[in-house]
Amino acid sequence: MEKYLEYSTAVINQLKEKYKTCDFHFHLDDVNVKISVFFVLTNSSSLRESESWKKISEEIALKYQTKLDTVYEKWNLYIIYITNDIAPKELKNQIENDKFSSRKIVEDCYGKEFNDDEANRLIIKHITNSDLKEIVDATQEVTILEYIPKNEKLWKLLIREEKVIGDRKAQEEFIKKIIAL
């Protein structure tokens, strides 16, 4: 685990030197398998410019992913691009649908201070969904009430099994019944 932190630190330092408009962070999560998550904080125009998002992804693949031990660890490599503005849908789709090396996520309109708690929150939100049990446990039982119609006669008319679709005469009769009510 320490070697992965060492590899990631070297990669992050190189990326910070090369991409001055971006800030980089790394988080290693261990849930039966190691999950490596690189965070790239910037704005959408910096990501779009010269397709820097793709170049960042390629560098992480070359300098970090190649050093991972198992196929599962290589498969569980994520890059979360965090923008402080609205990322255009086209850019977001292009990034998130890119199949090369890692899974990529775009979190746009991000206005919070980035720290370890925020990193964990984003990992739970986009990757592990480990809060689902807590959400389900905290959810109160839903009670289903019987529907009581405002107009009983109209309701009875609507739930009939007669078919009116495509039958012009039946539709006209149905309209006359509604008007009569």
C-alpha positions in Angstrom: 0.0 0.0 0.0 2.8 2.4 0.8 4.4 1.8 -2.5 1.2 2.9 -4.2 1.2 6.1 -2.2 4.9 6.6 -3.2 4.0 6.1 -6.9 1.0 8.4 -6.7 3.1 11.2 -5.0 5.6 11.1 -7.8 2.9 11.2 -10.5 1.1 14.1 -8.8 4.2 16.1 -8.5 5.0 15.6 -12.2 1.4 16.5 -13.1 1.4 19.7 -11.0 4.6 20.8 -12.7 3.1 20.2 -16.2 -0.5 21.4 -15.6 -0.4 24.7 -13.7 -4.1 25.4 -14.0 -5.0 22.1 -12.2 -4.7 20.9 -8.7 -4.1 17.1 -8.1 -4.9 14.9 -5.2 -4.8 11.1 -4.6 -6.8 8.8 -2.4 -6.3 5.1 -1.9 -9.2 3.1 -0.6 -9.1 -0.5 0.5 -12.4 -2.4 0.3 -11.3 -6.0 -0.3 -9.3 -4.6 -3.2 -7.4 -1.3 -3.5 -9.2 1.5 -5.3 -7.0 4.3 -6.6 -8.6 7.6 -7.1 -6.9 10.7 -8.6 -8.7 14.0 -8.2 -8.1 16.8 -10.8 -9.5 20.2 -9.6 -9.7 22.8 -12.4 -12.3 24.4 -14.7 -13.9 23.0 -17.7 -12.0 25.2 -20.2 -8.7 23.9 -18.8 -9.9 20.3 -19.3 -11.0 21.0 -22.9 -7.9 23.0 -23.8 -5.7 20.7 -25.9 -7.7 17.8 -24.5 -5.6 18.1 -21.3 -8.0 15.6 -19.6 -6.9 13.0 -22.0 -3.2 13.7 -21.6 -3.6 13.6 -17.8 -5.3 10.3 -18.1 -2.5 8.9 -20.3 0.2 10.1 -17.9 -1.6 8.4 -14.9 -1.9 5.2 -17.0 1.7 5.2 -18.0 3.3 6.3 -14.7 0.9 4.8 -12.1 -1.4 2.2 -13.5 1.5 0.2 -15.0 2.9 -0.2 -11.5 -0.2 -1.8 -9.9 0.1 -5.4 -9.0 -3.2 -7.0 -9.9 -5.7 -6.8 -12.7 -8.4 -5.8 -10.1 -6.2 -2.9 -8.9 -5.7 -1.8 -12.5 -9.4 -2.1 -13.1 -10.2 0.0 -10.0 -8.4 3.1 -11.1 -10.5 6.2 -11.2 -10.0 9.8 -12.1 -12.5 12.3 -10.8 -12.3 15.6 -12.7 -13.8 18.3 -10.5 -14.7 21.6 -12.1 -15.8 24.8 -10.4 -18.0 25.7 -13.4 -20.6 23.9 -15.4 -18.9 21.4 -17.7 -20.5 21.3 -21.1 -22.5 18.1 -21.6 -20.4 17.3 -24.7 -17.1 17.5 -22.7 -18.6 15.5 -19.8 -19.8 12.7 -22.1 -16.5 12.6 -24.0 -14.5 12.3 -20.7 -16.9 9.8 -19.0 -17.2 7.6 -22.0 -13.5 7.3 -22.7 -12.6 3.7 -22.2 -8.8 4.1 -22.0 -7.0 3.0 -18.9 -9.3 4.2 -16.1 -12.9 5.1 -15.2 -13.5 8.8 -15.4 -16.0 10.9 -13.6 -16.8 14.6 -14.0 -18.1 16.4 -10.9 -19.0 19.9 -12.1 -20.2 23.1 -10.3 -18.1 22.2 -7.3 -18.0 25.0 -4.8 -16.8 23.3 -1.7 -13.3 23.3 -0.2 -11.6 20.0 -1.2 -10.3 18.0 1.7 -10.2 14.3 2.8 -13.8 14.3 3.9 -14.9 15.6 0.5 -12.7 13.0 -1.2 -14.4 10.3 0.8 -17.8 11.8 0.1 -17.1 11.8 -3.7 -15.8 8.2 -3.6 -18.9 7.1 -1.8 -21.2 9.0 -4.2 -19.5 7.9 -7.4 -17.7 4.6 -6.7 -18.5 2.5 -3.7 -22.1 3.6 -2.8 -21.2 2.3 0.7 -23.8 4.6 2.3 -26.8 2.8 0.7 -27.3 0.6 3.8 -27.4 3.6 6.0 -29.8 5.4 3.7 -32.1 2.3 3.6 -31.9 1.9 7.4 -32.7 5.5 7.9 -35.7 5.5 5.5 -39.0 5.3 7.2 -41.5 2.8 6.1 -43.7 4.1 3.3 -47.4 3.8 3.7 -49.5 3.5 0.7 -52.9 5.1 1.0 -55.9 4.0 -1.1 -56.7 6.6 -3.8 -59.9 8.5 -3.2 -61.1 10.1 -6.4 -62.5 13.7 -6.5 -65.2 12.6 -8.9 -66.3 9.0 -8.3 -68.4 8.9 -11.6 -65.5 10.1 -13.7 -63.1 7.6 -12.0 -65.5 4.7 -12.7 -65.6 5.9 -16.3 -61.8 5.9 -16.6 -61.2 2.5 -15.1 -63.6 0.7 -17.5 -62.0 -2.0 -19.6 -63.5 -0.7 -22.8 -61.0 0.1 -25.5 -61.2 3.6 -27.0 -57.8 3.7 -28.7 -58.2 3.7 -32.4 -62.0 3.5 -32.2 -63.3 6.9 -33.3 -67.0 6.1 -32.3 -66.0 4.8 -28.8 -63.9 8.0 -28.3 -66.8 10.2 -29.2 -69.1 8.3 -26.8 -66.4 8.6 -24.1 -66.2 12.4 -24.6 -70.0 12.7 -24.4 -70.0 10.8 -21.1 -67.3 13.1 -19.7 -69.2 16.2 -20.8 -72.4 14.8 -19.2 -70.6 14.4 -15.9 
